[in-house]
Structure formats: C-alpha cells, structure tokens
Amino acid sequence: WTAPKETGLTIQDMCSRLDVGIREREWFVTGRVLPELFSDDFRFQDPDVSLDGIETYARQVNRLFDQKTARVEVVNCRA
C-alpha cells in the first residue's frame, strides 16, 4: 500500500497497466489492486456504498466475493 505512485504515464500506458492488472489479478473480485496506479484521494461510490482509499476499497471487495469461486472476465479495456 505504500508503493510509490506511478506518474507521468500516457493514457495508453495507464490503460495497458490497468488491463494487465485486471486480467492477472482480477481485482474487481479479489481486491488485489495495483495501488501504485491509484491516487491517494481514490474514492469508490455507487448507490449502496461509498469507500475512501484504494486499500479500503480492495479489502471490502475481497470480503464481498467468495475468493474460491469468484472470477472476472474482461471483455475490453482500452483508452
């Protein structure tokens, strides 16, 4: 969680890093995010929940899904 932040990435580079991270780590269901790609001011909000910080988000995602069975299928990730 204390990894240095990636800065100066082009949109295409950021998209590529996110694509690899999502496909390899399935972070939408595992919470195994790449914190270096997210701002310290990261905030997740939907109609049911509001979370401040990428670490909080990641821990809650991990708790939400069954880690033995949940999977992600990425259809498309592009800039």
C-alpha positions as CSV (number, residue, x, y, z in Angstrom):
1,W,0.0,0.0,0.0
2,T,3.0,2.3,0.3
3,A,4.4,1.6,-3.1
4,P,5.5,4.8,-4.9
5,K,2.8,6.1,-7.2
6,E,3.3,5.8,-11.0
7,T,3.4,9.2,-12.5
8,G,3.7,10.6,-16.0
9,L,2.1,7.7,-17.7
10,T,0.4,8.4,-21.0
11,I,-3.3,7.4,-21.3
12,Q,-2.3,4.4,-23.4
13,D,0.3,3.3,-20.9
14,M,-2.2,3.6,-18.0
15,C,-4.7,1.7,-19.9
16,S,-2.2,-1.1,-20.6
17,R,-1.2,-1.3,-16.9
18,L,-4.8,-1.4,-15.9
19,D,-5.6,-4.1,-18.5
20,V,-2.8,-6.3,-17.3
21,G,-3.7,-5.7,-13.6
22,I,-7.3,-6.5,-14.1
23,R,-6.7,-9.7,-16.2
24,E,-3.9,-11.1,-14.0
25,R,-5.2,-10.0,-10.6
26,E,-9.0,-10.0,-11.2
27,W,-9.2,-7.1,-8.7
28,F,-12.9,-6.4,-9.2
29,V,-13.5,-9.6,-7.2
30,T,-10.2,-10.3,-5.4
31,G,-9.2,-6.8,-4.3
32,R,-5.6,-7.4,-5.4
33,V,-5.3,-4.0,-6.9
34,L,-2.2,-2.2,-8.1
35,P,-2.2,0.6,-5.6
36,E,0.6,2.5,-7.4
37,L,-1.9,3.3,-10.2
38,F,-4.4,4.9,-7.9
39,S,-4.5,8.4,-6.3
40,D,-4.3,8.8,-2.6
41,D,-7.6,10.6,-3.0
42,F,-9.3,7.5,-4.6
43,R,-13.0,7.2,-3.8
44,F,-15.4,4.5,-4.8
45,Q,-19.1,5.3,-4.7
46,D,-22.2,3.7,-6.0
47,P,-25.8,3.9,-4.8
48,D,-25.2,1.4,-2.0
49,V,-21.7,2.2,-0.7
50,S,-19.0,4.9,-0.5
51,L,-15.4,4.0,0.2
52,D,-12.4,6.3,0.7
53,G,-9.0,5.0,-0.2
54,I,-7.8,2.2,-2.5
55,E,-6.8,0.0,0.4
56,T,-10.3,0.2,1.9
57,Y,-11.8,-0.5,-1.5
58,A,-9.6,-3.5,-2.0
59,R,-10.3,-5.0,1.4
60,Q,-14.0,-4.6,1.0
61,V,-14.0,-6.2,-2.4
62,N,-12.1,-9.1,-1.1
63,R,-14.7,-9.6,1.7
64,L,-17.6,-9.2,-0.7
65,F,-16.8,-12.0,-3.1
66,D,-16.2,-15.8,-2.4
67,Q,-12.5,-16.0,-3.1
68,K,-12.7,-19.7,-4.0
69,T,-15.2,-19.2,-6.9
70,A,-15.4,-15.6,-8.0
71,R,-13.8,-14.7,-11.3
72,V,-13.6,-11.8,-13.7
73,E,-13.9,-12.0,-17.5
74,V,-12.5,-8.8,-19.1
75,V,-14.2,-8.2,-22.5
76,N,-12.4,-4.9,-23.4
77,C,-10.1,-2.4,-21.8
78,R,-8.9,0.4,-24.0
79,A,-8.3,4.1,-23.9
